[in-house]
Amino acid sequence: MSNKQIVITGKDLIKIIERLGFKLIRINSSHHRLKHLDGRVTTIPVHKNEDIPTGLLRKIIREDLQISMEDFILIIDKS
């Protein structure tokens, strides 16, 4: 498991996961809901330019996107 600390805003996270094939389906206040064609869904909080808390980011990557932290880091590094 990678020990690299990832600091990312909600806006930037949405841009990254849209490249993975997720599409914005609805916005409810500051929460953006995205869905993939294969049925995966996630909700990203977008609070001004605040960073996503580390635990929530790990949950989104692991459970919602269903990719490893290492793969996510590789995607970020390609940006």
Backbone as JSON, one array per atom type, in Angstrom:
{
  "sequence": "MSNKQIVITGKDLIKIIERLGFKLIRINSSHHRLKHLDGRVTTIPVHKNEDIPTGLLRKIIREDLQISMEDFILIIDKS",
  "N": [[0.84, -1.19, 0.0], [0.46, 2.21, -0.77], [2.13, 4.97, 0.76], [1.84, 7.53, 0.08], [0.57, 10.71, 0.52], [-2.41, 12.06, -0.56], [-3.65, 15.08, -1.67], [-6.43, 16.75, -2.63], [-8.86, 18.72, -4.33], [-12.47, 18.79, -4.44], [-13.43, 19.61, -6.98], [-11.2, 19.09, -8.63], [-11.0, 16.32, -8.28], [-13.36, 15.45, -9.49], [-12.81, 16.1, -12.17], [-10.77, 14.26, -12.69], [-12.03, 11.74, -12.28], [-13.96, 11.85, -14.24], [-12.47, 11.41, -16.49], [-12.16, 8.73, -16.23], [-14.47, 7.72, -17.16], [-16.8, 8.34, -15.83], [-19.87, 10.13, -15.54], [-21.43, 13.24, -14.87], [-24.42, 13.25, -13.16], [-26.19, 14.51, -11.48], [-26.59, 17.41, -9.39], [-26.76, 18.19, -6.07], [-27.11, 20.64, -4.03], [-24.03, 21.12, -2.65], [-23.05, 18.7, -3.41], [-21.95, 16.51, -5.81], [-23.11, 14.13, -7.99], [-21.98, 11.3, -9.64], [-21.96, 8.93, -12.3], [-21.03, 5.8, -13.69], [-21.04, 4.03, -16.8], [-21.08, 1.29, -16.28], [-22.48, 1.07, -13.96], [-21.37, 1.85, -11.53], [-21.39, 4.29, -8.94], [-20.79, 7.51, -7.47], [-20.49, 10.06, -4.99], [-19.37, 13.3, -4.79], [-18.18, 15.74, -2.64], [-18.21, 19.2, -3.12], [-16.86, 21.8, -1.89], [-16.26, 24.92, -2.11], [-12.88, 25.68, -2.42], [-11.94, 23.64, -0.86], [-10.05, 20.86, 0.37], [-10.62, 17.34, -0.14], [-11.37, 15.28, 2.61], [-8.94, 12.92, 3.83], [-9.74, 10.26, 4.59], [-12.31, 10.05, 3.42], [-11.63, 10.37, 0.73], [-10.08, 8.06, 0.29], [-12.1, 6.15, 0.68], [-13.83, 6.75, -1.45], [-12.17, 6.17, -3.65], [-11.51, 3.43, -3.25], [-14.0, 2.04, -2.73], [-16.11, 3.23, -4.3], [-15.03, 4.0, -6.87], [-13.67, 1.7, -7.3], [-10.95, 1.03, -7.7], [-7.41, 0.58, -7.16], [-5.39, 2.35, -4.74], [-2.84, 2.8, -5.69], [-3.21, 2.66, -8.48], [-4.83, 4.91, -8.78], [-3.05, 6.94, -8.06], [-1.24, 6.7, -10.16], [-2.89, 7.57, -12.25], [-3.28, 10.24, -11.5], [-0.63, 11.15, -11.68], [-0.25, 11.09, -14.41], [-1.63, 13.26, -15.23]],
  "CA": [[0.0, 0.0, 0.0], [1.25, 3.43, -0.89], [2.05, 5.9, 1.87], [1.78, 8.87, -0.47], [-0.6, 11.48, 0.94], [-3.02, 12.74, -1.69], [-4.45, 16.24, -1.31], [-7.13, 17.1, -3.86], [-10.16, 19.36, -4.12], [-13.59, 18.1, -5.07], [-13.46, 19.97, -8.4], [-10.13, 18.36, -9.32], [-11.34, 14.9, -8.25], [-14.38, 15.23, -10.52], [-12.14, 16.11, -13.48], [-10.02, 13.01, -12.83], [-12.88, 10.56, -12.46], [-14.64, 11.95, -15.53], [-11.58, 10.76, -17.46], [-12.33, 7.28, -16.06], [-15.73, 7.34, -17.78], [-17.94, 8.75, -15.02], [-20.58, 11.3, -16.04], [-22.21, 13.96, -13.87], [-25.85, 13.01, -13.38], [-27.0, 15.47, -10.72], [-25.95, 18.21, -8.34], [-27.67, 18.5, -4.97], [-26.37, 21.58, -3.19], [-22.59, 21.06, -2.95], [-22.7, 17.31, -3.67], [-22.04, 16.15, -7.21], [-23.31, 12.69, -8.15], [-21.47, 10.84, -10.92], [-22.26, 7.53, -12.56], [-20.31, 5.15, -14.78], [-21.93, 3.17, -17.6], [-21.16, -0.05, -15.71], [-23.33, 1.1, -12.78], [-20.71, 2.44, -10.35], [-21.78, 5.66, -8.65], [-20.09, 8.16, -6.37], [-20.89, 11.42, -4.67], [-18.2, 14.09, -4.46], [-18.49, 17.04, -2.07], [-17.45, 20.32, -3.7], [-17.01, 22.93, -0.98], [-15.3, 25.95, -2.53], [-11.61, 25.06, -2.8], [-11.5, 22.79, 0.24], [-9.6, 19.51, 0.01], [-11.42, 16.21, 0.32], [-10.69, 14.59, 3.73], [-8.2, 11.73, 3.4], [-10.55, 9.04, 4.74], [-13.36, 10.05, 2.4], [-10.99, 10.15, -0.56], [-9.75, 6.63, 0.21], [-13.36, 5.41, 0.53], [-14.3, 6.97, -2.82], [-11.29, 5.44, -4.58], [-11.57, 1.98, -3.02], [-15.34, 1.45, -2.81], [-16.94, 3.77, -5.37], [-14.35, 3.85, -8.16], [-13.23, 0.3, -7.32], [-9.58, 0.9, -8.18], [-6.45, 0.64, -6.06], [-4.79, 3.65, -4.49], [-1.68, 2.89, -6.57], [-3.71, 3.0, -9.81], [-5.29, 6.29, -8.74], [-1.86, 7.78, -8.06], [-0.73, 6.68, -11.54], [-3.78, 8.42, -13.05], [-2.96, 11.62, -11.14], [0.7, 11.48, -12.18], [-0.36, 11.28, -15.87], [-2.33, 14.53, -15.48]],
  "C": [[0.88, 1.24, 0.0], [1.05, 4.33, 0.33], [1.95, 7.34, 1.38], [0.47, 9.53, -0.07], [-1.14, 12.23, -0.27], [-3.89, 13.88, -1.16], [-5.08, 16.74, -2.6], [-8.47, 17.76, -3.52], [-11.24, 18.54, -4.8], [-13.66, 18.36, -6.56], [-12.41, 19.17, -9.19], [-10.42, 16.86, -9.35], [-12.38, 14.58, -9.32], [-13.74, 15.19, -11.9], [-11.41, 14.78, -13.73], [-10.96, 11.84, -13.08], [-13.75, 10.65, -13.71], [-13.78, 11.33, -16.63], [-11.66, 9.24, -17.37], [-13.67, 6.81, -16.61], [-16.96, 7.68, -16.96], [-18.54, 10.03, -15.6], [-21.38, 11.91, -14.9], [-23.68, 13.74, -14.16], [-26.72, 13.97, -12.58], [-26.14, 16.21, -9.72], [-27.02, 18.54, -7.32], [-26.89, 19.34, -3.98], [-24.9, 21.5, -3.57], [-22.13, 19.64, -3.26], [-22.99, 16.95, -5.13], [-22.09, 14.63, -7.33], [-22.85, 12.31, -9.55], [-21.74, 9.35, -11.05], [-21.47, 7.05, -13.76], [-21.3, 4.28, -15.55], [-22.09, 1.78, -17.01], [-21.95, -0.09, -14.38], [-22.68, 1.67, -11.52], [-21.16, 3.88, -10.18], [-20.95, 6.2, -7.51], [-20.65, 9.56, -6.19], [-19.67, 12.17, -4.17], [-18.64, 15.42, -3.86], [-17.6, 18.12, -2.69], [-17.74, 21.54, -2.84], [-15.93, 23.94, -1.27], [-14.01, 25.29, -2.98], [-11.06, 24.19, -1.68], [-11.08, 21.41, -0.27], [-10.56, 18.47, 0.57], [-10.68, 15.56, 1.5], [-10.09, 13.25, 3.29], [-9.04, 10.46, 3.49], [-11.65, 8.94, 3.7], [-12.78, 9.78, 1.02], [-10.65, 8.68, -0.74], [-11.0, 5.78, 0.01], [-13.87, 5.54, -0.9], [-13.48, 6.14, -3.81], [-11.5, 3.93, -4.47], [-12.97, 1.41, -3.3], [-16.16, 1.95, -3.99], [-16.3, 3.59, -6.75], [-13.88, 2.43, -8.39], [-11.89, 0.13, -8.04], [-8.65, 0.99, -6.97], [-5.9, 2.05, -5.91], [-3.59, 3.86, -5.42], [-2.11, 3.28, -7.99], [-4.19, 4.45, -9.86], [-4.12, 7.25, -8.78], [-1.25, 7.84, -9.46], [-1.58, 7.58, -12.44], [-3.48, 9.9, -12.77], [-1.63, 12.04, -11.74], [0.69, 11.71, -13.7], [-0.99, 12.62, -16.2], [-1.36, 15.65, -15.8]]
}
